[in-house]
Each structure stands twice: as C-alpha cells, then as structure tokens.
C-alpha cells in the first residue's frame, strides 16, 4: 500500500488515471483492472475525487468480491457525507430565506442536484455560495452564526471570498465559502455579475426557495473559469472538474452550442473555455463538435488573456493587476496581496506569529518566482 498519493510512480499514476478516464467515458471496465493494483486504483480515484462515480459506473461490471466490496465501502462513505451536506444546505437555505438574503449555490453541491444521476456522485468538500455583494456576504455570515458557523477572519476588501466554519468539539464539520464575485480573482471577477446570473438561475427543490443554482449555460462557463483559476493558483488538476464538463457537454445540442459560443465570445472567455473543453475531450473523448472547438480557437486569438498561459502564475497576476480600475485600486491590491492579515496568513500558511508567517510567505513567493523564471 502506498503511504501517500505522491508516492505513486509517475508511470503508474498516469496509467491508472487513463484507466479511470476510460471507465468513466465508456461505463465498463473492459479487462478488469488491467493489472493495476486495487489499492492504487482506489487511491488515485480518491485523489481525483471520482471514487463514487467510478463505483457507480462499475456497478454492473463483473469484479472480484474484494474489489466490489472496496468500491462499495467508498460509495457508502461518499453517500453519508453527501447526506450531511444536504442537511446543512437545508439549514442554511432556511436561515438565508428568513433573513431575505438571495444566494446562488455553486460548484459540486449544485451540479450534484441536477447534472449527476445522484448527488453523492459529485464529491464536494465545502459549500460555495454566491451573494449579491460584499455586504450581503457579511450579512449571510452573521445570519449563519445562528447555526453555529463563525468566520475564520474578515478578508481584505480586494478579496471576494470569506470562509465560515461549523466547528464541533474542536473539529471543522462544515465550511461555507461565501463569495461576492463568481471567482476570487480580479481578471475574472466582473465577467458575470450577480444580477445577470440570478435572472437566469434555476430552482433547487431539495433546498426549498432559499437557494437557486446557476443556469446550465452559466454553470458550464463557471466550470471552465473555475478550473482556469485553479491552474492560476496551482491547485491539483482533478478529474472531477473534467467530469463536470463531460456531463455538461452531453446535454448540449447544436442550438445550445451556438448559444454557448455567443456567450463565450461576448464575455471574451473563448480561450479559457477552449482549454478545459479540449482537456475534457482528450480525457474522455467527449462529444464536442469539431466546429465548436475551431470557433473557440478563432475567437480566443483576439482575447486579452492567452489561454495557453493560464497556469503561468506571474502572467496571471499581471492580468489580475491590469483588470483593476485605476491606480488606487491597483496599489491597494498589491498591498493586500503582500501584507495579509494574521487570520489570512494562518489559513494559507499554518500556525505562527504574523512575522513568522510573513517570512514563510515571502520564502514561498520567491520560490514561485524562481520556478516561473
């Protein structure tokens, strides 16, 4: 048994990831695990956040009893976690509705409700909510204190996200990420505004009227943008994000693709969408028309952000800085990126005094700059 995911040899990791992708796209295991160790398959699927989805796709496959039992245990664990999150979402939705706060449920918890066959198949670690403004996000945080949630810290004004946690007996049981922009990066922050998203939002019957979800078209764009942001900040690239795109693409007909192309061109995100959609086609053979990919590629050439450099941290920081309106906003952003509050430093770099964490942050920043040189 490998002690940690990072201990997997690169060749074995790549082979296992490719096998998981084939099962997800085809729905069957072919020649079983094809010689891959079961513990490696389970470890990689868990890392990619697709273990419940893999079990569901293999439910009708003929597998040895020990493999079936291991997959079933993982699925039951994911289902239990999903039920807990749904219960928390119902509590949160009721509180927000009682306080008259509008909120959009984002990412996996929303997609699980309408895109996946069962909500638990889309793994999520926290609950992401989009509010109409910074003031509304702070109001939501205060309202949720009735449920036992408390803010980690109040972020700087240039940050578009704050985190509130439910801590029980010293352990974090649930996390709310309260957003006042769709994405927490200046380069993407104003592409979609709340009122535009709210106007096209759709209901989530499981949570009453207290929460709505992004429309399928906006959810598709958000999934592409969110992955681009993960690239920017160096988050591991997990298959679950590509599964979202794969399933969304399956719902698209010719008319929907034309609507998507028009939206992407108008918002100047064709390249950002092209990057993730192309990666999804490579992983799963997703049914995306060739003319759609070509149209995205052509539109991308005239856009301000180079979709081939989304992973380049220095380049994207420059794009974030350029997106800010005016010198004062730019200087504030720079100051708040360098001199974080103690609470923000603890979230990013662990425990320690402000000065200790600042030194740690500066060291990591210099290392990142050297690695990007």
N, C-alpha and C positions, 0 to 999 in steps of 0.2 A: 504494500500500500504506500503510495507516495504521501509524504508528510504534508506537502502543500502544493497548490496548483503550480506555483513557479518552479517546482522540481521536475515537472514533466519535460522530457526531452522534446526539442522543437519539432522534430520529425513526427514523433508520436502525437503531440498536441495537434499538429496540422492534419494528420491522418484522421484523428478522432473527430476533429471539428468538421472535416469534409464528410465523414460518415454520418454525423448527426444532421448536417445540412441535407444530405441525400434522403435520409429518413423523413425529415420534416417536409421536403418537397414532394416525395413520392408516396409517403404513407405506409411504406413497408420496409422491412429490414434486409430484404434480399437474402444473402447468405449469412444470416445471423449477424454476429458482431465482427465478422470477417477477421478473426484472430485478435481483435483488440481485447485487452483485459477489462473485465466488467468494472472493476474499481476505477479504471482510467476513464471509461465512458461516463460513469456516474459523476466523477469529479469534474470532467470537462463540461458536461451538460449543466451541472450545478453552477459552475463558473459563468457559463454563457446565459444563465437564468432561463433555461428552456427545459429543465428536467421534467416538470409536469406535462409540458407539451409533447416531449419525446415519449413519455409513458402513454399518453392518450393516442398518439399516432401508432404505437406498437401494441395497442390493446388486443387487436385481433391476430397478431403475429404469433407463430409457434416459437416459444422461447423455453429454455430450460427452467425448471421451477425456481432455482435460486435467483436467476435473472429477473423472472417475473415478480418474485417476492420483493426484491430490492427496489424495482421500479414502483411497485405498488405502495411501498412504505413512503417513498419520496412523494408520490402523488397525494397520499393521505395527509402528510405534513403540510404540503402546499395548500390543500383544501382547508385545513384547520386555520392556517394563517390568513387565508382569504376571507373566511367567515368572520374572523376577528376584525379585519379591516373594514368589512362591510358593516359590521355592527357599529364601529367607531364612526364610519361615514354617516350612518343614520343619525347618530347622536349629534354630530357636528352639523349636519343639514338642518336638524330641528332648531338648534341654537341660532344658526345664521338666519333662518327664516323668521324666528321670533324677534330678532333684532332688526329685521328688514335689510339684511346685507346680501347683495347679489354675489354669487360665486360660481365660477366655472371649474368643474373637475377636469384635471389634465392627466395626460400620460396613461400609464398602465391601468390604473384603477377605473378610468373612464372607458378605455378600449376594451377591457375585460367584460364590460357590461353589454356591449353591442357588437364587437368585432369578433370575439373569440367564442367558440362553442360553449364554454363555461368560464365564469370569471376567474377561477383559480388557475387557469392555464396561463394567464399573463402574470408573471411574477412581478411584484412591486414591493419595495422596502419601505416606502413612506407615502404620504398623501399630499399631492400637489394641488393647490387651489389658486386660481387667478381671481384677483379682486379688481375693482374699478380704479383704484388709486392707492397711493401710499397711506392716506388717511383711512381708507376702507380696510386696508390690510391690518393697520394698527387696531382699528375697531374690531375686526374679526378676532385678532389675538386676544383682546380684552374679553370679548364675548366667550371665547373658548376656555377662559380661566374657570368658568362655571363647571366645566367638565374635568378640571384638574390639569389643564395644559398651562405651560408657562414658557415665555420667550427665553431662548438661550441668551440673547442680547439684542439690543436695538441697533440695527446696522446703520452705516453711514448713508447720507442722503443719495449718494450716487449708486447705491446698491438697490436692486429691485426685488429682493427676496429676503424674507425673515423666517426663522425656524422656531416653532413652538413644540414643546415635547410634553408628553404624559409620562411622568416618572413615578413608578410604584416600587416601594422597598429598594430604592437606590438604582433601579434598572429602568431604562427607557423602553416603554411598552408601545408607544406610538409617536410618530413625528408628523407634524403638519408643516409643509413648506408653503408659506403664504407669499404669492407673487403679486406685484403691482404692475409688472410688464410680462408679456408672454415668455420672454427669455431674459436672463440676467446678464446681458452684455449690450453695451451701447450700440454696437454695429447692427444688432438685431432688434433692439428694444422697441422701436417705433414702426416696424414693418406692419404689424397688426395691432390695432388699438382695441381696447375692451369693448366699446360700444359696437364696433363692427362685428366682433366675434359673438357678442351677446345677441345681436339681431338675428343671426343665423343659427344660434345654438339649439340643441335638441334636448328633450326631457330624458331624465333617468328615472323611470318609475320605481326602481328599487329604493330610491332615497327621497321619495316624495317630491315636493316642489322646491326644496331648499337648495338643490344643486342642479345645474344643467351641464351638458357636455358640448364640446366643440362639434360643429357640423363635420361630416365625413371629409369634405374638401379642406376645411381648416385643420382638421386632425392630421390629414396627410401632409400638409405643409409644415405643421408643427413638428411632426415626427422627423422630417428631413432637417429642419432647423435645429432641433434639439440634439440630433446626432452631430451636426456641424459644431455646436457649442461644446459637446463632449470631446471632439477632436481638438478644439482650441485649448481646453484646459487639461488635456492629457488623460482623460478618463479611459479605462479599458474599453475596447470596442467589442460589445457583446452581441451575440446572435439575436437576442430577444428584440433589439431595435430593428433589425432587418426582417424578422418575422412580422412585426407590425406592418412594415412597408409591403411585404409579400402578400399579406392578407388584404390590405387596403387595395393593392393593385388588382387583386382577384375580383373586386367589386366594381371595377371601372369598365364602362363600355365606351364606345367611340365618342359619344357626346360628353361624357364625364372627363375623358382625357382632354378634349378640346377646352372644356371649362378650366381644367387644371392648368393647361398651357397658358391660357389667357391670364389667369391669376398670377402664375409664376412670373410671366413677362412683365405684368403691371407692377408687381412688387419687387421686381429685379432680384429674384431668388432662383432663376432657372438653373444656374450653375450649382448652387447649393443643393437643389433637389436632384439634379443630374448625378452628383457624387453619390448620394445614398441610393438612389434608384438603380444606378449602374452596379453598385456593390451588391445590391439585393439580387439583381439578375444573375450576376456571377455566382452568388452563393446558392440560389435556389432555382435558377432557370425560370424566374417569374415571367408571366405573360405580359410583358410590356412591349407595345408595338415599336418597331424599329423607327418609324417616322416620328414617334413621340420623343425618343432619345435624341434623334437628329435635330428636332425642333428645339429641345432644351439646350443642346450643344451650341446651336447657332445663336440663340438668344443670350447664352452665357458670355459670349465673346464681347458683348457690349456692356457688360455689368461691372460695377465698381469693385466687387470682391472676386478675386481669382479663385475659382472653385478647386483648383489644383493645389492651393496653398492653405486650405482650411486647417490643416494640422500644424502649420508653422506659427508657433506661439508669438514670436516677435512681430511677424506680419499682421496677425490678427489683433494684437494690442494696438498697433498703429491704426488699423481700421476702426477699432473702438474709439480711439482718441479723435480721429478725423470726424466721426459721426456726431460728436458733441457740438452743441451750438454755442459758439463764442469762446473767447479766451478765458473768461472766468470759469465757465463750466469745465473747460479742459484742464485748467490749473487745479480746480477742486478735485477732479477725477484723479489726476496724478498724485496729489497729496494723499487722498484717501486710499489709493492703491498701495502707497508706500507705508504710511503711518496708520496702521489699523488699530482699532480699539482692542483692549485686552481680551474682551469676550470673543471677538472675531479671530484674534490670533490663537486662542485656545481651541477654537473649532477647527482651524486649519492645521495647527502645528503641535497640539497636545498641551499638557500642563507645564506651567513655569511662570516666572515673573514676566512682566511686559518686556523688559530689556533682554532677557534670555530668549524669549520667543522672537523678538525682532532680529536678534543676531542669527537665530536659526532661519528665519525667513530670508534675510539678506544672503545667507550662505546658499540657500536653495535657489534664490533668484540668480545669483552669479553662476551657479552650476548650470541652470537652464539656459542662460545667455551663452555660456561657453559651448554647450551641447548644440545650440542652434547656429553657431557661427559657421 
